[in-house]
Amino acid sequence: MYHLDNISQQKGNTHILHGINLTIDENSIFAILGPSGSGKTTLLNILAGIDRPTDGKFLNEDGQVEKGIMVFQDYRLFPHMTVFKNITFGLKVKKTNSSELKQRAKDIMETMGISELIDRYPDELSGGQQQRVALARALILNLKLLLMDEPFSSLDEALRIEMLDFVKELQRKFQLTIVFVTHYKTEAYMLSNKVAILIDGQIMQVDAPKQLESNPQNLAVARFLGQANFIEGSLSNNDFVSPVYSGKVRTVTEKGVLYLPFSGQLQLNKTEYPAFKGNILEKKWMGSNLERITIEIDQKTVYCDLASESVDENKTYQFYFSKLPVVF
Amino acid sequence: MASKKILKLLVYLLFAVLVLMPLFVIFMLAISKTWNYPSLWPKWVDWGYYFRFLITNAEMQASLLSSMELAVGTVVLTILIAYPTAMALSYYDFKGKKLLNILVYLPMIIPSIAVLTNMDFIMIKYGLNGSFFGVVSAHTLFCLPYAIKLLYDNLILWKDKYEVTSRNLGATPLQTFFKVTIPLNKNGLQGAVMMSYIVSMTQYLGTLLIGDGNYITLSVRMFPFTTEGKYRIAAVYGITFMLVTLIPLYLIDVWVTHKGRKLA
């Protein structure tokens, strides 16, 4: 278990991180998800020992200060070195003997499927190949903690999914603890089953992806995760009033914003929580047998994802909540 | 198309004449025995004169040695000061950065006679006038703006991102400097070394003033010959001067171009 113990970072008058407390299980993949400028890279730099926090510590299970090896967003392969020299850089500076160095390089290059690139320079490699070399350069050090900064953001869609699976496979094979930061929630959900949401330098929520989507802890998290309707209204004693819905709600904070995620909250099957009657304006096919429905209620529009062919356009339907809706 | 080619050729030709003509005149002066006005070409040419002069003239050899010693010392001292300064200016934000940026260029802005007179005063105060270190420091002062600018322009290309990577992979600061910073900054370093070497070689006033006559370099010895009209000897010094400047520069260039990967 790794512990982030009250980590704060301040540069000049700007507070970048505010007392971050987290525990990260060993041999797992942990995602830190947040919008641009939320302090994700700063936090990762602290875990890598690149930046020193103004307050707090990053400790391992034995209570010692820990430092992870980083795979950077732009890979940062040394441009004046071949793939072989890049990969063996960490061993070379530790004065590892030549035969061991060569053997370990051979093994890791085989694992990463980059043996044929041994004499190439970084500018002769594709984005995917560069990432594999960057991973090899870190993994050759027999590390325990691997840090990845926006690892897949510069890869195209197909390669991104391939690399996601590959990183998962590496994590299992080398029994690594991987901490990675991203602003793509699908990336975080696909790679990790524990995600921390970092907004404005604060950890807002740490949860499994499904829990995050269904139960965001505050409006900032809900708005960041997106894919939801935010309906403004007034609130008194768990009774919400708005043009779209008026009735009982579960109050989390008292800002008076009704949170209706596109999927999972609205349905046509009757429940004990009637929502509203609405006219179907438009249907858009979303793939995987899903349609995004645009519903008009009293000149306001609400979106929701339903199974294909559940509704027809220009017809009015009664909608229900699957559970008591939340108001922030 | 053809007229464009001719124009291009003419520009090249003009450039060649402007650059090569003075060199040609110096070369001819060095090998001519008699070349008086209004003759277009020398009447008598002695191809061996230059080499005989170079081998037998003790003053010339002493000047050559003196120039090279000072140039090497200046290059070393300049790089020792310029490298950390350029790194600080390109990698870090700190209070007084703008002021330091201006201070770096001061030796180029303030008239050199003013700088050197004051420097001489300081050198006398600390007993450094006439010493090797004193003269090298005077040369270094004029090399620093060029060296810092050339190193800075190259370092700013990548900032410290590869150094950070190297440190994260376990390298010490020294290992990082020699394995990452210098190889990536080879072109900037080449420029800084070359410029410092040339500036030191051509320093006349600084060498005379701070050196107290202890260092009679090529440029110091050449100057009176030119003013007194002894063009032949001045030309021999001129050619030697060019050779000891151009040969090391060529060697450094070959080393930078052929060793390792060509980088920005």
Contacts between the chains, C-beta under 8 A, distances in Angstrom:
chain1	res1	chain2	res2	distance
A	48	B	168	5.4
A	49	B	168	6.9
A	50	B	164	5.5
A	50	B	167	7.3
A	50	B	168	6.0
A	67	B	168	8.0
A	69	B	168	6.3
A	69	B	169	6.8
A	70	B	165	7.6
A	70	B	168	5.2
A	72	B	161	7.7
A	72	B	165	6.7
A	74	B	161	7.8
A	76	B	161	5.9
A	76	B	162	6.2
A	76	B	165	4.4
A	78	B	162	6.0
A	78	B	165	7.5
A	78	B	166	7.7
A	78	B	180	6.4
A	78	B	184	7.6
A	79	B	162	7.9
A	79	B	184	7.1
A	79	B	261	7.0
A	79	B	263	6.1
A	80	B	183	4.7
A	80	B	184	6.0
A	80	B	260	5.7
A	80	B	261	5.0
A	80	B	263	5.9
A	89	B	166	7.2
A	89	B	169	5.6
A	89	B	171	7.5
A	89	B	179	7.6
A	90	B	169	4.1
A	90	B	170	5.3
A	90	B	171	7.9
A	93	B	166	7.7
A	93	B	169	6.9
A	93	B	170	5.6
A	93	B	171	4.1
A	93	B	172	7.2
A	93	B	175	5.0
A	93	B	179	7.3
A	94	B	170	5.8
A	121	B	261	5.8
A	137	B	169	7.0
A	138	B	169	7.8
A	141	B	169	7.3
A	141	B	170	7.2
